[in-house]
């Protein structure tokens, strides 16, 4: 690798989308990660807004190398309207790596948690490898792994399956497919939903899964009041719990 090149730094973010003023950054990010964030002047971000929110918190602990307004924060290309994935503008994605080619370390950051995990930033990491650029992953919270660890379900074999279909028929069919796969492979299935549809997904899971299937729900992990609850579907049906609609949740099932 060229000594004149910078590196792609995979910078973890908090799991509160930058809105919880009571969160102490030092409780969720190691000191060396905070210090690294403070010195970076170039960023590739899923969201400039949440990146600025994190950097304001960083600045309160370790002064930023440049004023916040002077930092170069470029958002990742958006997918085409109605499309999926990280967009098809190859030139725009490659341009994100220009600072690295000029010798600057570039921070890649998601809205929450680890970049490139359930996150469009994975495309930039792939491009960095293709270009022979060093990629450095930094320690921080991942809601998926924290939820799996706290669930008590199978942590030896698991799969992240992302979002389920929004339409009721497709969602029901997908839930049944995942339950059958889990039973056959004894594999934990991890899934997520947009926060305002948390309760709708919980209700769909309870209506579709077999009573003996174990379901785990984790809400607001690393945040004040965050929790994980694991029980059989039969027990969940007797539980009057209602999920919040503004806090991220992770669902896990094991048939």
Buried (B, 14 or more C-beta within 10 A) or exposed (E): EEEEBBBBBBBBBBBBBBEBEEBEBEEBBEEEBBEBBBBBBBBBBBBBEBBBBBBEBBBEBBEBEEEEEEBBBBBBBEBEEEEEEBBEEEEBBBEBBEBBBEEBBBBBBBBBBBBBBBBBBBBBBBBBEEBEBBBEBBEBBBBBBBBBBBBBBBEEEBBBBEBBEEEEEEBBBBBEEBBEBBBEBEBBBBBBBEBEBBBBBBEBBBEBBEEEBBBBBBBBBBBEEBEBBBBBBEEBEEEEEEBBEEBBBBBBBBB
